[in-house]
Each structure stands twice: as structure tokens, then as C-alpha cells.
Amino acid sequence: MKDTLGVLLAGGAGERLYPLTRDRAKPAVTFGGNYRIIDVTLSNCLNSDLRKIYILTQYKALSLNRHIREGWSSVVARELGEFIEILPPMKRVSDNWYLGTADAVYQNIYSIGSEQPKHVLILSGDHIYKMNYQRMLDQHVLSGADVTLATILIDPGETHHFGVMDVDREGRIVGFEEKPRTTRLRSPHHPEMVSGSMGVYLFNTDVLLPVLLKDAEDPNSSHDFGKDILPRILGQYKIYSYNFIDENHKEALYWRDVGTLEAYYEANMDLVAVSPVFNLYDKDWPIRTHQRNYPPAKFVFGEPGRTGMAIDSIVCPGCIVSGGAVRNSVLSPDVRVNSYTEVDSSIIFSHVNVGRHCRIRNAIIDRDVHIPEGTVIGFDPEEDARNYLVTETGITVVTRDYSLFESPVPVDYFTSE
């Protein structure tokens, strides 16, 4: 890994995760209470001993930049040439902002070249999974590949969410389709499944740079790895598939794209089971982050009908459950749930106060929201839709801009995001 540079794409606008991305970049959205989405990929990098990382940012990156600076910049050894560096658009080789995933990397071609890596590992900042990139690099070198793509077996009915590949029995990719509605492609070793791209690309640098330069000169390109780069170079280079090996160590492989509200909600709900689908408590593969100094979580009152408790839930430091009941939920730091209130199957971001006698279920509550006494959310979709955003699957998303709520700006508003 010393000769490998990681390039983490974290500049997407995140429209499908709106309104959670209204004020923040998608990789900076809270995950699992304590974490940000980007922490999972960065933890994979450190656990794989990848310690030279560029993070390409663009939209609404203030809180993401602050999180990286406070929580990640100090974990690598600068004197050993290690770094986790944020690269915003600098327009060094173009007058445009990032036009696509490939263009984002191309616009930082001088920064990549200055490190002189043998390999460049391109990653996405909005996926939840555990993967040892060293294993992928080992296969890449042994196979003599020019490019290696991480793949996961998917059901043929899910191909419209993925780039899918035609892989021969030796593991070489001989065909590529970007998010087809239907496909005849099948895995050679699992004929009932299809090989889907995980958005993890490992390039030899001497292959990547000329390919990016050629793509940048093409006026008809959308400058995207999946749509343009990979289909174009098939047959020109040795491109191999790396079958995903899950460090999560569960029966089913775990990889989630949390780019939609439904997928984001389900990934958080995966965490609260007795035996969590995605294990945050794995000491062999730790997920790290930056945590502020909050006091311990507290649960008070034990009288009938007014018992402070949380069942099958994640409750972060600084939370006070004061005579309320929390079930199957994720409470981020500094949340208060007051007496006679019930919270079920919900995700609550930091600095939220839930008043007395509230009933909340199947909801995502954004940070700094004050929910007035007696509020009911998640029981009447038509009523909820008048005040909040309600997804097709019935998840209610509450943000600070809804007139029903008091939204006082806390003292630490500009430093706590």
C-alpha cells in the first residue's frame, strides 16, 4: 500500500438524499449516531494500511471539511509521507466544476502525479461496507492487471442500480453495461447472479493518467467512470474483477449504497438488532470517527407510564431519555426525549429536543429540531405530508425549516455540525 494512492470521491450533490443534504455534503450525513457516512470508507482505508488519501469535495463541504480536519488529519504520520488531504475544485486544468467522477479525478491529475504512485485506488464516500483493499491490490498485482474492479454478486432484478459486468472464468472483464433495466449477463461461477460494480476501481497509474487525458478531450463524454471510461477501455487493457470479500463476517455479504432516503434509513436500522447486520462493535475491524466530549447517556424516571428506557436502540453520549420510551431507534449525541413520549424505528440527529407526550415512528429527525409537546409523526401519512417530506415507503423526514417547529439557533450551531 505504500505505492498506492487513495482517491475518495466525496463531491456529489446528493439530490436523492435531500433534504438531509440541503445543508451538508452527502458523505457528511450522520450514520449510526456517532459517525458520518464517510467514516466507513476512511476506516476501511486505515484498516487496509492505505495511508495516502485525497478526498475530493465540492458541494456544501464545510461540515465535511471540519470533520476530516478534527477527526482524521491527526491519525496519519506526516513525517512518514502519510496524509489525508482535502482537495476542493481548483480549476487548474479546466474552467468547470467537477463534471463527473472521471472529471473529478482528472482535474486533480497534477496532485496525483506529484505523489508518483504505482497504483491509484478510486473510492466512493457514500457506501457502507467493510473491505480490505490490500487483498484487492494483491490480486491486482498477481494477475498482471491494468485495472481491477471490485464486484459483488447481485440479483438480476437489481441491475438497474449497478454497472454490471461480463466476467470470464479467469476473472477478466470482457463486457460492461451501465445500469441496464434487464441484462443477459450472468456470473460464470454463479449463473443465477450478476456481477455488479461496487464503485471501487484500482488503476495502474500509467494507465489511468492517459485514459483521463483522452476522456477530457472528448466533447461527447459525460466524464464518468461507469458510463464512459470503463466501456471505452475494454479490450485495450487487462481489466479484472475482484470478488468482494466481506470483513463484516456475516452469512450474507454486506454492501449498501446509502444514496437514497430509503437505503439510508434501512442501513441505520440494520445497526440496532441484537445481532446487528453491520457490526460496529467488531474490534478486528474498527470504525473510527471524531467524537466530541459529551457526558454519558442518562435514563431517568421509573414510575408506571413514565419510564426512561431504550430497547434495541443505539443511544449516543449526551442523550437524556427523561421518562420517555425509545425502541428500535438511533439517537445521535445530545438528544433529549421527554416524559410520556414514545420514539419507535426512527433516526434522530444531534441537538434534538422531543417534547412531552409525543409519538414518533418511522421518522428521520434532522439536527437542531425542537419538537413541540404532543406532536404525532409517522401515524397519518396524509397529515404528515402537509408538514414534512414523506417518502413513498412512509418514512417521514423532519428538518428545521418546517414552520410547525421552533428552530432556535444554538450557541454552538456553527461549530457542532
C-alpha positions as CSV (number, residue, x, y, z in Angstrom):
1,M,0.0,0.0,0.0
2,K,3.0,2.4,0.3
3,D,2.9,2.7,-3.5
4,T,-0.9,3.2,-3.7
5,L,-2.8,6.5,-3.5
6,G,-6.4,6.5,-2.5
7,V,-8.8,9.0,-4.2
8,L,-12.1,9.2,-2.3
9,L,-14.9,10.9,-4.3
10,A,-16.9,13.0,-1.9
11,G,-18.2,15.8,-4.1
12,G,-21.7,14.6,-5.2
13,A,-24.7,16.9,-4.6
14,G,-26.7,14.0,-3.0
15,E,-30.1,15.0,-4.5
16,R,-31.6,11.7,-3.7
17,L,-30.8,12.1,-0.1
18,Y,-32.5,15.5,0.1
19,P,-33.4,17.2,2.5
20,L,-30.6,15.7,4.6
21,T,-28.2,17.1,2.0
22,R,-29.7,20.5,1.9
23,D,-27.0,21.9,4.3
24,R,-24.3,19.3,4.1
25,A,-22.4,17.1,1.7
26,K,-23.8,13.5,1.4
27,P,-20.6,11.9,3.0
28,A,-21.0,14.2,6.0
29,V,-24.6,12.9,6.8
30,T,-24.8,11.2,10.2
31,F,-24.7,7.4,10.3
32,G,-25.2,5.2,13.3
33,G,-25.4,8.1,15.7
34,N,-21.7,8.8,16.3
35,Y,-20.4,8.5,12.7
36,R,-20.6,10.2,9.3
37,I,-21.1,8.1,6.2
38,I,-17.5,8.9,5.0
39,D,-16.1,7.4,8.2
40,V,-16.8,3.8,7.0
41,T,-14.7,4.2,3.8
42,L,-11.9,6.0,5.6
43,S,-11.9,3.3,8.3
44,N,-11.5,0.7,5.5
45,C,-8.5,2.6,4.2
46,L,-6.8,2.7,7.6
47,N,-7.6,-0.9,8.4
48,S,-6.1,-1.8,5.0
49,D,-3.0,0.2,5.8
50,L,-3.8,2.7,3.0
51,R,-2.5,6.0,4.4
52,K,-2.2,8.3,1.4
53,I,-5.6,9.6,0.7
54,Y,-7.0,12.5,-1.3
55,I,-10.7,13.4,-0.6
56,L,-12.3,15.3,-3.5
57,T,-15.0,17.6,-2.2
58,Q,-17.3,20.1,-3.9
59,Y,-20.9,20.7,-2.7
60,K,-21.6,22.2,0.8
61,A,-18.4,20.8,2.2
62,L,-17.9,23.0,5.3
63,S,-19.0,20.4,7.9
64,L,-17.3,17.6,5.9
65,N,-14.0,19.6,5.8
66,R,-14.3,20.3,9.5
67,H,-15.0,16.6,10.4
68,I,-12.0,15.5,8.4
69,R,-9.7,18.1,9.9
70,E,-10.8,17.4,13.5
71,G,-11.2,13.7,13.3
72,W,-8.9,12.3,10.6
73,S,-6.0,14.5,9.8
74,S,-4.1,13.6,13.0
75,V,-4.3,9.8,12.6
76,V,-1.6,9.6,9.9
77,A,2.1,10.3,10.2
78,R,3.1,13.3,8.1
79,E,6.8,12.6,8.7
80,L,6.4,9.2,7.0
81,G,4.7,10.7,4.0
82,E,1.2,9.8,5.1
83,F,-1.7,12.2,4.6
84,I,-5.5,12.5,4.4
85,E,-5.9,15.6,2.3
86,I,-9.0,17.5,1.2
87,L,-8.9,18.7,-2.4
88,P,-11.7,21.1,-3.4
89,P,-12.2,22.0,-7.1
90,M,-9.3,24.2,-8.0
91,K,-9.9,24.7,-11.8
92,R,-6.3,24.0,-12.5
93,V,-6.9,22.2,-15.8
94,S,-10.5,23.3,-16.5
95,D,-12.8,26.2,-16.1
96,N,-15.6,23.9,-14.9
97,W,-16.6,22.4,-11.6
98,Y,-16.4,18.6,-11.4
99,L,-18.5,17.3,-14.3
100,G,-18.4,13.6,-13.4
101,T,-16.5,11.0,-11.4
102,A,-13.7,10.8,-14.0
103,D,-13.5,14.5,-14.5
104,A,-13.1,15.0,-10.7
105,V,-10.1,12.8,-10.8
106,Y,-8.8,14.4,-14.0
107,Q,-9.0,17.9,-12.5
108,N,-6.6,16.7,-9.8
109,I,-4.2,14.9,-12.2
110,Y,-1.3,17.1,-11.1
111,S,-1.8,16.3,-7.4
112,I,-1.9,12.6,-8.3
113,G,1.2,12.9,-10.4
114,S,3.1,14.7,-7.7
115,E,2.9,11.6,-5.4
116,Q,4.2,9.3,-8.1
117,P,2.1,6.3,-7.0
118,K,2.2,3.0,-8.9
119,H,-1.5,2.4,-8.3
120,V,-4.5,4.7,-7.7
121,L,-7.5,3.3,-5.8
122,I,-10.7,5.2,-6.5
123,L,-13.4,5.0,-3.9
124,S,-16.8,6.4,-3.2
125,G,-17.7,8.3,0.0
126,D,-21.3,7.1,0.3
127,H,-21.2,3.3,0.7
128,I,-21.4,1.2,3.8
129,Y,-19.3,-1.9,3.8
130,K,-16.1,-3.5,5.2
131,M,-13.4,-4.3,2.7
132,N,-9.6,-4.9,2.9
133,Y,-8.2,-3.1,-0.1
134,Q,-4.9,-4.8,0.4
135,R,-6.5,-8.1,-0.7
136,M,-7.6,-6.4,-3.9
137,L,-4.2,-4.9,-4.5
138,D,-2.6,-8.3,-4.0
139,Q,-4.8,-9.9,-6.7
140,H,-4.3,-6.9,-9.0
141,V,-0.5,-7.3,-8.9
142,L,-0.5,-11.2,-9.1
143,S,-2.9,-11.1,-12.1
144,G,-0.9,-8.5,-14.0
145,A,-4.0,-6.4,-14.4
146,D,-4.0,-2.8,-15.6
147,V,-7.4,-2.2,-13.9
148,T,-9.3,-4.1,-11.3
149,L,-12.9,-3.5,-10.3
150,A,-14.4,-4.7,-7.1
151,T,-17.6,-6.6,-7.8
152,I,-20.4,-8.1,-5.8
153,L,-23.0,-10.7,-6.9
154,I,-26.4,-9.2,-7.3
155,D,-29.9,-10.5,-8.3
156,P,-30.7,-9.9,-12.0
157,G,-33.7,-7.8,-10.9
158,E,-31.4,-5.2,-9.3
159,T,-29.2,-4.5,-12.3
160,H,-30.8,-1.0,-12.9
161,H,-28.9,0.2,-9.7
162,F,-25.5,-1.1,-10.8
163,G,-22.9,-1.2,-13.5
164,V,-22.8,-4.9,-14.4
165,M,-20.0,-6.9,-16.0
166,D,-19.5,-9.8,-18.2
167,V,-16.7,-11.8,-16.4
168,D,-15.0,-14.8,-17.9
169,R,-13.9,-17.9,-15.9
170,E,-10.4,-16.4,-15.4
171,G,-11.9,-13.3,-13.8
172,R,-11.2,-11.0,-16.7
173,I,-14.0,-8.5,-17.6
174,V,-15.0,-8.7,-21.2
175,G,-18.2,-6.7,-21.2
176,F,-19.8,-3.8,-19.3
177,E,-23.3,-2.4,-19.1
178,E,-24.2,0.7,-17.0
179,K,-27.4,0.3,-15.0
180,P,-29.4,-1.8,-17.6
181,R,-33.1,-2.4,-16.9
182,T,-32.5,-6.0,-17.9
183,T,-29.4,-8.0,-18.9
184,R,-28.5,-11.4,-20.1
185,L,-25.1,-11.2,-18.3
186,R,-24.5,-13.8,-15.6
187,S,-21.6,-14.7,-13.3
188,P,-19.7,-17.7,-14.7
189,H,-19.5,-19.3,-11.3
190,H,-23.0,-18.4,-10.1
191,P,-25.2,-18.5,-13.2
192,E,-28.2,-17.2,-11.3
193,M,-26.4,-14.0,-10.3
194,V,-24.8,-11.0,-12.0
195,S,-21.5,-9.3,-11.2
196,G,-22.2,-5.7,-10.1
197,S,-19.7,-2.9,-9.7
198,M,-19.1,-1.6,-6.2
199,G,-17.7,1.7,-7.4
200,V,-14.2,0.7,-6.3
201,Y,-11.6,1.0,-9.1
202,L,-7.9,0.1,-8.9
203,F,-5.8,1.5,-11.7
204,N,-2.1,1.3,-12.6
205,T,-1.2,5.0,-12.7
206,D,0.5,4.7,-16.1
207,V,-2.9,3.5,-17.4
208,L,-5.1,5.9,-15.5
209,L,-3.5,9.2,-16.5
210,P,-3.6,8.8,-20.3
211,V,-7.1,7.4,-20.1
212,L,-8.2,10.5,-18.2
213,L,-6.5,12.9,-20.6
214,K,-8.2,11.2,-23.6
215,D,-11.6,11.3,-21.9
216,A,-11.2,15.0,-21.0
217,E,-10.6,15.8,-24.7
218,D,-13.9,14.0,-25.8
219,P,-16.7,16.6,-26.1
220,N,-19.3,13.8,-26.2
221,S,-18.2,12.2,-22.9
222,S,-20.1,12.6,-19.6
223,H,-16.8,12.1,-17.9
224,D,-17.9,9.2,-15.7
225,F,-16.0,6.1,-14.9
226,G,-19.0,3.8,-15.3
227,K,-20.6,5.4,-18.3
228,D,-17.6,6.3,-20.3
229,I,-14.1,5.3,-19.1
230,L,-14.7,1.6,-18.4
231,P,-16.7,0.7,-21.5
232,R,-14.2,2.6,-23.7
233,I,-11.1,0.8,-22.4
234,L,-12.4,-2.7,-22.6
235,G,-10.3,-4.7,-25.0
236,Q,-7.4,-2.2,-24.7
237,Y,-6.2,-3.1,-21.2
238,K,-6.3,-6.1,-18.9
239,I,-9.3,-5.4,-16.7
240,Y,-10.1,-7.9,-14.0
241,S,-12.9,-8.4,-11.4
242,Y,-12.1,-8.7,-7.7
243,N,-14.9,-10.6,-5.9
244,F,-15.8,-8.8,-2.7
245,I,-14.5,-10.4,0.5
246,D,-16.6,-9.1,3.4
247,E,-14.7,-8.2,6.6
248,N,-18.1,-7.9,8.3
249,H,-18.1,-11.7,8.7
250,K,-21.8,-12.4,8.3
251,E,-23.6,-15.1,6.3
252,A,-24.6,-12.6,3.6
253,L,-22.2,-10.1,2.1
254,Y,-23.0,-6.6,3.3
255,W,-22.6,-3.6,0.9
256,R,-25.1,-0.7,0.9
257,D,-25.3,2.4,-1.3
258,V,-27.0,4.9,1.1
259,G,-27.7,7.4,-1.7
260,T,-31.5,7.4,-1.1
261,L,-33.6,8.1,1.9
262,E,-34.9,4.6,2.0
263,A,-31.5,3.0,1.7
264,Y,-30.1,5.3,4.3
265,Y,-32.9,4.6,6.7
266,E,-32.6,0.8,6.2
267,A,-28.8,0.9,6.7
268,N,-29.3,2.6,10.1
269,M,-32.0,0.2,11.1
270,D,-29.5,-2.6,10.3
271,L,-27.5,-1.5,13.3
272,V,-30.0,-1.8,16.1
273,A,-30.7,-5.5,16.1
274,V,-29.5,-7.8,18.9
275,S,-27.0,-9.3,16.4
276,P,-26.5,-6.3,14.0
277,V,-26.3,-6.9,10.3
278,F,-23.5,-4.4,10.1
279,N,-21.4,-4.8,13.2
280,L,-20.0,-1.5,14.7
281,Y,-18.6,-3.5,17.6
282,D,-16.0,-5.5,15.7
283,K,-12.7,-5.0,17.4
284,D,-10.9,-6.6,14.5
285,W,-12.3,-4.1,12.0
286,P,-13.0,-0.9,14.0
287,I,-14.9,2.0,12.5
288,R,-13.4,5.3,13.8
289,T,-14.7,8.8,13.9
290,H,-14.3,12.2,15.6
291,Q,-16.4,12.4,18.8
292,R,-17.0,15.5,20.9
293,N,-16.8,15.4,24.7
294,Y,-20.4,14.9,25.8
295,P,-21.4,13.4,29.2
296,P,-22.7,9.8,29.4
297,A,-26.2,9.0,28.2
298,K,-28.7,9.1,31.0
299,F,-32.1,7.4,31.6
300,V,-34.3,8.8,34.4
301,F,-37.7,8.2,36.0
302,G,-39.1,4.7,36.6
303,E,-42.7,5.2,37.5
304,P,-45.5,3.4,35.6
305,G,-46.2,5.2,32.3
306,R,-43.2,7.4,32.8
307,T,-40.1,5.2,32.5
308,G,-37.0,6.4,30.8
309,M,-35.8,3.5,28.7
310,A,-34.3,2.5,25.3
311,I,-34.8,-1.0,23.9
312,D,-33.0,-2.4,20.7
313,S,-31.5,1.1,20.2
314,I,-28.3,3.0,19.8
315,V,-28.1,5.9,22.3
316,C,-25.0,8.1,22.0
317,P,-23.3,10.3,24.6
318,G,-25.0,13.4,25.8
319,C,-28.5,11.9,25.4
320,I,-31.1,12.1,28.2
321,V,-34.2,9.9,28.0
322,S,-36.3,11.5,30.6
323,G,-39.4,9.4,31.3
324,G,-39.8,8.5,27.6
325,A,-39.5,5.2,25.7
326,V,-37.2,4.6,22.8
327,R,-37.4,1.4,20.7
328,N,-35.6,0.3,17.5
329,S,-34.0,3.7,17.1
330,V,-30.8,5.6,16.7
331,L,-30.2,8.6,18.9
332,S,-27.2,10.8,17.9
333,P,-25.3,12.8,20.6
334,D,-27.1,15.4,22.7
335,V,-30.7,14.3,22.1
336,R,-33.4,14.7,24.8
337,V,-36.6,12.6,24.9
338,N,-39.0,13.9,27.4
339,S,-41.7,12.3,29.6
340,Y,-44.5,10.2,28.2
341,T,-43.0,10.3,24.7
342,E,-42.6,7.2,22.5
343,V,-40.0,7.0,19.8
344,D,-40.0,3.9,17.5
345,S,-38.0,2.9,14.5
346,S,-36.5,6.4,14.0
347,I,-33.2,8.1,13.4
348,I,-32.7,11.3,15.4
349,F,-29.8,13.6,14.7
350,S,-27.8,15.7,17.2
351,H,-29.2,18.5,19.3
352,V,-32.8,17.5,19.0
353,N,-35.3,18.0,21.8
354,V,-38.5,16.0,21.8
355,G,-41.2,17.4,24.0
356,R,-43.6,15.6,26.3
357,H,-46.5,13.3,25.1
358,C,-45.1,12.9,21.6
359,R,-45.4,9.8,19.4
360,I,-42.9,9.4,16.7
361,R,-42.2,6.4,14.4
362,N,-40.6,5.6,11.1
363,A,-39.0,9.1,11.0
364,I,-35.7,10.8,10.4
365,I,-35.4,14.0,12.5
366,D,-32.6,16.4,11.4
367,R,-30.3,18.2,13.8
368,D,-31.4,21.2,15.9
369,V,-35.1,20.5,15.7
370,H,-37.3,21.2,18.7
371,I,-40.5,19.0,18.5
372,P,-43.3,20.6,20.5
373,E,-45.3,18.8,23.1
374,G,-48.0,16.5,21.9
375,T,-46.6,16.2,18.3
376,V,-47.5,13.0,16.4
377,I,-45.3,11.9,13.5
378,G,-45.5,8.7,11.4
379,F,-49.1,7.6,12.1
380,D,-51.0,9.6,9.5
381,P,-49.1,9.9,6.2
382,E,-51.6,12.4,4.7
383,E,-51.3,14.7,7.7
384,D,-47.5,14.3,7.8
385,A,-47.3,15.2,4.1
386,R,-48.8,18.6,4.8
387,N,-45.9,19.5,7.1
388,Y,-42.9,17.3,6.2
389,L,-41.4,15.2,3.5
390,V,-42.8,11.7,3.4
391,T,-41.2,9.1,1.1
392,E,-43.1,6.5,-0.9
393,T,-42.3,3.9,1.7
394,G,-43.7,6.0,4.5
395,I,-40.5,7.5,6.1
396,T,-41.1,10.9,7.4
397,V,-38.2,13.4,7.2
398,V,-38.3,16.4,9.5
399,T,-35.9,19.3,9.1
400,R,-35.5,22.7,10.7
401,D,-37.3,24.7,8.0
402,Y,-40.8,23.4,8.7
403,S,-43.0,26.1,10.2
404,L,-44.5,23.8,12.8
405,F,-41.2,23.6,14.7
406,E,-39.3,26.1,16.7
407,S,-35.8,26.2,15.3
408,P,-33.7,28.2,17.7
409,V,-30.0,28.6,16.6
410,P,-28.0,27.1,19.5
411,V,-24.9,28.8,20.7
412,D,-22.6,26.2,19.1
413,Y,-24.5,25.9,15.8
414,F,-21.6,26.9,13.7
415,T,-19.2,24.6,15.4
416,S,-21.2,21.5,16.2
417,E,-22.2,20.2,12.7
